[in-house]
Each structure stands twice: as structure tokens, then as C-alpha cells.
Amino acid sequence: MATLKNYPFSLDLVSDSLTPLILSRVTEKKSTTLVVEIFNNGDTIDDFDAYTPVFECALPGGKFVRDDGSTYGNMQKVGGKIVYTIAKEVFSTQGILNLCYFALEKGGTPGFQILDSLDLTADERVTTQNFTISVSKDATQGNIVVEDFISDIDKLTNFIEAETAQSMAALNIALTKLDVATASANELIALINANAVVKITDTTNWQKAKLTADSGAAKSPPDVTTLAAINEQGSFYINSTAAGKLTDAPGSGAFRLENHKLITGTAVEQHARYFSTSNASANRHFYRYVGATASPWREYENTVGSQAKADLAEAHAINSSIDFVNNKFADTGWIPLTLKAGFTAFANSVPRYRKIGNEVSYAGVVVRTSGGTGVFATIEDGYRQKDTYPQSHLVGQQTSAADAQAQIYTHSNGNLEIVSAVYASPIWLNEISYFTD
């Protein structure tokens, strides 16, 4: 890559070194190349073809640049050196970039990226020491827009115009509606002043579909046997006498009924609210839809029911935690090991096993009556190791002879097998331990 500005320097993967300083200016493009020789604790790295070099640096404002050269074709490896032409985005903002370095990766995300945080998806990754890039202002900042770059003031202006355009349009519409509403309000005030309003005593035109009684209290219900027969809009108080006649009430006793009609037709959404000033659990709220037929009543959850469920969930969680701890750290104590034919227990140290949590341990001495090898016991399910391939355990033998050792396999089917032994003497089991998970 033939560029006007070349900075040859070296970076070490391990040792600190002098921090190189790269001088540049906002709007510089394809002009600054770094020729970096990589060292490992002072030793030259002749070849790192198995790794992909990646340039990374932190920009002012919290963004990160990540560039492996595959997007712009601006990264080469030459022996133990990296030849990198700095991407133009690094020079888009004035400032001191102290956190600049190269990474050597296997399996990282390819391409040029501007990120809010570093991309650490690589399978293998190592970084060099830091170097610094100083990006100075140029004469165009705040005056003109340069290709691929924009001054801070222009950025702010464009951002404000773009972000407030929709709000300004909505404001203009709101102002127009305000003018209309003001005119309507003025007309209403004029009518009120002229006493040209509907009077409460004019029952023909007053509240044709009453939501409440004229006093504002709940209305009395019609004399019916089902709530589904009440399709009038409004709030009703169903006393205990009226409730006793109903066949489709969700509960017993007095309650308040709220009917909400839809836009057309006679269908209503019904809400039945039972209440008590002294018993919180009696405060219940049911709802349903009544059209051609009535849907089943459904009940809203209240704080009393929620607390009961929360208490039950807490109790279950505590019990589950106790069960987990008991199972995780339970100790079976020592259990005698049942031996197969050809093997007997040493009288002074009986073969035995125990399980603490999910770890099984053995102790004691197995006497081989014929001095041979083979399966000497089968441990029951729940005490077996899970690897399908046998686990090997090197144990000692009951003799003072040199190198007195035996090899025992523990199988996933529970078999304990003596594979080999240096001497025909008894065999210790104390070195055998494994996990069941």
C-alpha cells in the first residue's frame, strides 16, 4: 500500500515499551499507514499466518472501531509485521485516542465495525501494548461539509432538525385544533350565558341512557332472575334480596353490577364486584361478556389472592432449596462392600464405600484368595460413575515390597475390576474416588 505517511514501530505482546504517537488530522483518508513489527517478550515473531490481525481503538463518545482489513482491503501481513492503512472513520472526530492496539485472533467477526462495546467472539485472542493517535482539528470544522465527514456543529444542527421535524408538525396540528376548540368553548360559554342549555327537569332530553341514578348513586336493577337479562348501560346495586333471585350470579350476597355496552347491538361487558369493609378476602371482582349467549364468569386476581400465591410459592421455593441442599450434601455413611467369589474382606479394614453429595469414596482392603484379577464387586445404581469409558485408579498393596501397586477400573455399569497388580498381596481401596454426575 503506497501512502504518504508511514509510521514504522514495534509492539510487544507481553513487555511494556515506549508508546508510539501517530499524528493525524480530521478528514485524512487513506494516507496514514502503520508498519508494525510484533514481538513476544522481546523476541521477534517471524510468522503468525494462523492468526488474523485486527486493529481496535476507542473513539471519543464511547464507540469502538474494529477493523480486520477485509472491508477496505487495508490490512496486510508481511512476515512478522502488520501493514495497516488506518480507516477514515478513525479520523472523523478530533481527540486523543489513547486506547489503540492490534489483536491477533482466530475465529473473530470479520469486516469493519463501529461498536458500542468490544467484539469478543473470537475463539482465541491476544493483544499488543497500546499506542496513541492524535487527531487534530482541520479548517473545515464548523464551516463546510467534507465528503465522508461532517463538523460537530453541522451534526448537531442536522440531528435537531431531523428529530424535531415530526414534533413540529404535530405541534402545528395541535395549535390548529386548539383554535377550533377555543372557538367551540366560546360558543358554549355564550349558550350558557343565554341560558340555552338542557335543564335537569327536562327528563325527555336529560341523560337518555342513565349511567347512575340522578343522585349519582348506583341504579336499582330490574326485577329479573338472570344478570344476562340486564343489558342496560350503567352501574347497579344488587342487594341481597335481588341477588337471591338470580341464577347466574358469580357469588352469593349483595354486589355491584357494572354494564358497559358496545358501540352497536345489545351486547354488554358485565363486571360484578363483591365488597366488604371488614373482610378483605370477600372483596372479589368477576367479569364476562354477554351477547347472544353469556360467557363464563372470570375472576380478577386481588392482593389477598396474590399474597396467598406468593406465600405458597415462597414455601415451595424454601422446601425446594432445603431438598437441594440435603441432596447435594447428604452423607450415606460407610456401607459394607459386597465382594464376589475369589475375594474376601481383610478383617482389620473391611472394604466399604460411602456417598457424600455426588462423590463416592472407598476404603478398606480386598484379599484375593487366588491372587488373581477381575471384577471383585458391583456397586448399585446411584453410586456408579457416569463415563462410558472406565476410570482408572492406581492403588497400593498391603506389602512393604517396592513398587507394590495395583490398577483398578471403575465401570459405568457398577463393576469394580482389578486390572493388574504387581504382587499377589491384598489391595487397598482408599485411593478410589469419583463423582456420579
BELVEN-V737155 format. One line per field, one symbol per residue. ss: DSSP state (A for helix, B for strand, O for the rest). phi: phi as a letter, one per 40 degrees, with the letter a starting at -180 (. if undefined). A space follows every 50 residues. Layout:
ss: ???
phi: ???
//
This chain:
ss: OOOOBBBBBBBBOOOOOOOOBBBBBOOOOOOBBBBBBBBBOOBBOOOOOO OBBBBBBBOOOOOBBBBOOOOOOOBBBBOOBBBBBOOAAAAOOOBBBBBB BBBBBBOOOOOBBBBOOOOOOOOBBBBOOOBBBBBBOOOOOOOOOOOOOO OAAAAAAAAAAAAAAAAAAAAAAAAAAAAAAAAAAAAAAAAAAOOOOOOO OOOOOOOOOOOOOOOOOOBBOOOOOOAAAOOOOBBBBBOAAAAAOOOOOO OOOOBBBBBBBOOOOOOBBBBBBBOOOOOAAAOBBBBBBBOOOBOOOBBO OOAAAAAAAAAAAAAAAAAAAAAAAAAAAOBOOOBBOOOOOOBBBBOOBO OBBBBBOOBBBBBOBBBBOOOOOBBBBBOOOOOOOOOOOOBBBBBBBOOO OOOOBBBBBBOOOOBBBBBBBOOOOOBBOOOOBBBOO
phi: .cbcbbbcabbbcbccadccbbbabdgcbfbbbbbbccbbfgccccabcc bbcbcbaccdggcbcbabgccbgbbbbbgcbbbbccccccccbciccccb abbbbbgccchcbbbcaccbcccaaabcccbbbbbccbcccgbbccdgba ccccdccccccccbccccccccccccccccccccccccccccccgcbccc ccccbcfdbccbcccgcccccccbbbccccbcchbbbcccccccccbbcc abgcabbbbbcccbgbcbbbbbbcaacbbccccbbbaabbbcbbcccbbc cbccccccccccccccccccccccccccbcbcgcbcccccdgbbccccac caaabbgbbbbbahbbcccbgcbhcbabcccgbccccccdcbbcbcbcac ccfcbbbbbbbccgcbbccaacbccdbcbcccaabcb
//
